[in-house]
């Protein structure tokens, strides 16, 4: 698939639909990492950890 920009776009739609599916955050992190935006990848890992590891 390797269309990481599209994956980010679709994951963003899922977030706006108020999903709590873990894979959405993994998609953000991995896609941003593959796009060379490691700071954004780390940001979504932090969001994931804050929201799902209580």
N, C-alpha and C positions, 0 to 999 in steps of 0.2 A: 504494500500500500504506500508507504513512504511519502505520503502527502501530508507532512507534518503541519503545515499551515492550515490545511483543511481540518485536521484533527483538532487543533486548537480552537478553531471556529466552532466546530460541532460540540466540543466539550464546554465551551462558553455558553452555548445555547442550553445545554443540559443544566448548567449551574443556574441560569435564569429561570429554568422550569422548576427550580428548587429540588434538585435531585440530591440524594445522599449516597449515591453509588460510589464506592471507593474507587472504582476504575476511572471515573471522571478525573479525579485528581492525579492519578497515575498517568493518565493520558496527557494532561497538562505538563507534568514534570518531564516525562520522557520526550514529548514533542518539542518542548522548549530546549531541552538538552540537545536533541538532534539538530535543532535549528541554530545551535551555537549560542543560545541565550541562557547560560548557566545560572545567572542571577535570578531569572524568572523561574527556572526549574527549582531552585532552592526555595524560592518564595512559596511555590505550591506544595512542596514537601512540608514546609513549616505549617501551612494552613491545614494540610491533611493531618499532621501530627497533633495539632491543637484541637481539631474537631473530632478525631476518631480514637484518640488514646487517652481517654479519661479514666 
